[in-house]
Amino acid sequence: MRIDGVVAVVTGGASGLGEAVVREITNRGGRAAILDIADEAGARLEAELGGGAVYCRADVTSEAEVTRAIELTIAKFGKVNVAVNSAGISSPSRTAGKKGPMDLALFERIIRVNLIGTFNVTRLAAAKMIGNDADAGGERGVIINTASIAAFDGQIGQAAYAASKAGVVGLTLPVARDLADSGIRAVTIAPGIFDTPMMASFSDEVRASLGNSVPFPRRMGRPGEFAAMVIHVIENSMLNGETIRLDGALRMAPK
Ligand SMILES: NC(=O)c1ccc[n+]([C@@H]2O[C@H](COP(=O)([O-])OP(=O)(O)OC[C@H]3O[C@@H](n4cnc5c(N)ncnc54)[C@H](O)[C@@H]3O)[C@@H](O)[C@H]2O)c1
């Protein structure tokens, strides 16, 4: 699919990896709707990017809010042909410890945002994409999810996060198969460690040591490198139904 004809909904688009995707798509002549619950950051980014982007408040777990945001995007830009799922949360907690078992509500919340939220946006966006005119290559849409290498090598305290991301990896192929007849692709990117506000809670020392744990390049990933992968997935029609690790060969240790 050509980037300059893209109208994307980008969840988590007000920060970190999602923000980098919004910037890259609009830089290349596409349009992007920022779906997020961070009103101030979303409005600031919309204002900075001028007519190429719009902020639509939407909690990814809400059918009503995501439906409204997709409809607003279509009203403003004429269609939606790309959905990038980047909204996500992480809150480490051990399965059980001296203080007792992990809070089940926390486990459910992480699954709800990261896994159910991703599927919610996917199904609602895909339902609209099916009505798009196919491009010269027969494509009507592309869905790009953000998992994590924790889906494969989850660390201590990451049972909920790793399960949510493994769920995203698991739904990638069946979603691609479900939507293949409609000319819609689904691809997941599994990032390693990227320098975003999600990492800001760590001290400089911890952040340096995280970067040092990457075989090569020996540093954290840059949000622009994630966005570059998203652009490639959009442009390369043969990528479908697969999860791509973007991690500098990092395989995470237990902690
Ligand atoms: N940064 C990393 O190292 C890393 C590594 C692997 C995977 N990831 C994944 O990449 C994605 C983006 O992470 P990031 O580092 O950019 O984080 P971030 O915290 O900078 O951005 C996440 C954005 O998602 C939004 N969000 C949270 N809950 C939401 C909800 N219910 N509805 C709508 N928006 C919501 C937040 O407001 C925020 O703007 C996440 O799914 C994360 O799990 C990040």
The ligand as an SDF file (V2000), in Angstrom:
LIG
                    3D

 44 48  0  0  0  0  0  0  0  0999 V2000
    8.8340    0.8930   25.0640 N   0  0  0  0  0  0  0  0  0  0  0  0
    9.1910   -0.3650   24.9960 C   0  0  0  0  0  0  0  0  0  0  0  0
   10.3230   -0.7480   25.2960 O   0  0  0  0  0  0  0  0  0  0  0  0
    8.2070   -1.4080   24.5220 C   0  0  0  0  0  0  0  0  0  0  0  0
    8.6930   -2.7100   24.3170 C   0  0  0  0  0  0  0  0  0  0  0  0
    7.8220   -3.6880   23.8700 C   0  0  0  0  0  0  0  0  0  0  0  0
    6.5030   -3.3680   23.6250 C   0  0  0  0  0  0  0  0  0  0  0  0
    6.0580   -2.1060   23.8440 N   0  0  0  0  0  0  0  0  0  0  0  0
    4.6490   -1.8400   23.5620 C   0  0  0  0  0  0  0  0  0  0  0  0
    4.5630   -0.7500   22.6750 O   0  0  0  0  0  0  0  0  0  0  0  0
    3.3440   -0.0610   22.8870 C   0  0  0  0  0  0  0  0  0  0  0  0
    3.6590    1.4120   23.0580 C   0  0  0  0  0  0  0  0  0  0  0  0
    4.4740    1.5610   24.2010 O   0  0  0  0  0  0  0  0  0  0  0  0
    5.2400    2.9230   24.5310 P   0  0  0  0  0  0  0  0  0  0  0  0
    6.5530    2.5300   25.0650 O   0  0  0  0  0  0  0  0  0  0  0  0
    5.1250    3.8340   23.3770 O   0  0  0  0  0  0  0  0  0  0  0  0
    4.3460    3.4250   25.7680 O   0  0  0  0  0  0  0  0  0  0  0  0
    3.8320    4.8700   26.1700 P   0  0  0  0  0  0  0  0  0  0  0  0
    3.3900    4.7160   27.5940 O   0  0  0  0  0  0  0  0  0  0  0  0
    4.8030    5.9280   25.8110 O   0  0  0  0  0  0  0  0  0  0  0  0
    2.5500    5.0660   25.2410 O   0  0  0  0  0  0  0  0  0  0  0  0
    1.3840    4.3100   25.4080 C   0  0  0  0  0  0  0  0  0  0  0  0
    0.1960    5.1650   25.0530 C   0  0  0  0  0  0  0  0  0  0  0  0
   -0.9790    4.3370   25.1780 O   0  0  0  0  0  0  0  0  0  0  0  0
   -2.0010    5.1280   25.7610 C   0  0  0  0  0  0  0  0  0  0  0  0
   -3.0010    4.2770   26.3830 N   0  0  0  0  0  0  0  0  0  0  0  0
   -2.8670    3.5350   27.5240 C   0  0  0  0  0  0  0  0  0  0  0  0
   -4.0160    2.9070   27.8010 N   0  0  0  0  0  0  0  0  0  0  0  0
   -4.8980    3.2550   26.8260 C   0  0  0  0  0  0  0  0  0  0  0  0
   -6.2520    2.9380   26.5770 C   0  0  0  0  0  0  0  0  0  0  0  0
   -6.9570    2.1430   27.3890 N   0  0  0  0  0  0  0  0  0  0  0  0
   -6.8370    3.4620   25.4660 N   0  0  0  0  0  0  0  0  0  0  0  0
   -6.1470    4.2860   24.6390 C   0  0  0  0  0  0  0  0  0  0  0  0
   -4.8630    4.6300   24.8410 N   0  0  0  0  0  0  0  0  0  0  0  0
   -4.2460    4.1180   25.9200 C   0  0  0  0  0  0  0  0  0  0  0  0
   -1.2720    6.0170   26.7660 C   0  0  0  0  0  0  0  0  0  0  0  0
   -2.0550    7.1460   27.1270 O   0  0  0  0  0  0  0  0  0  0  0  0
   -0.0190    6.3770   26.0030 C   0  0  0  0  0  0  0  0  0  0  0  0
   -0.1880    7.5670   25.2620 O   0  0  0  0  0  0  0  0  0  0  0  0
    2.6910   -0.7130   24.1010 C   0  0  0  0  0  0  0  0  0  0  0  0
    1.7260   -1.6360   23.6420 O   0  0  0  0  0  0  0  0  0  0  0  0
    3.8410   -1.4310   24.7750 C   0  0  0  0  0  0  0  0  0  0  0  0
    3.3950   -2.5440   25.5120 O   0  0  0  0  0  0  0  0  0  0  0  0
    6.8730   -1.1070   24.2800 C   0  0  0  0  0  0  0  0  0  0  0  0
  1  2  1  0
  2  3  2  0
  2  4  1  0
  4  5  1  0
  4 44  2  0
  5  6  2  0
  6  7  1  0
  7  8  2  0
  8  9  1  0
  8 44  1  0
  9 10  1  0
  9 42  1  0
 10 11  1  0
 11 12  1  0
 11 40  1  0
 12 13  1  0
 13 14  1  0
 14 15  2  0
 14 16  1  0
 14 17  1  0
 17 18  1  0
 18 19  2  0
 18 20  1  0
 18 21  1  0
 21 22  1  0
 22 23  1  0
 23 24  1  0
 23 38  1  0
 24 25  1  0
 25 26  1  0
 25 36  1  0
 26 27  1  0
 26 35  1  0
 27 28  2  0
 28 29  1  0
 29 30  1  0
 29 35  2  0
 30 31  1  0
 30 32  2  0
 32 33  1  0
 33 34  2  0
 34 35  1  0
 36 37  1  0
 36 38  1  0
 38 39  1  0
 40 41  1  0
 40 42  1  0
 42 43  1  0
M  CHG  2   8   1  16  -1
M  END
$$$$
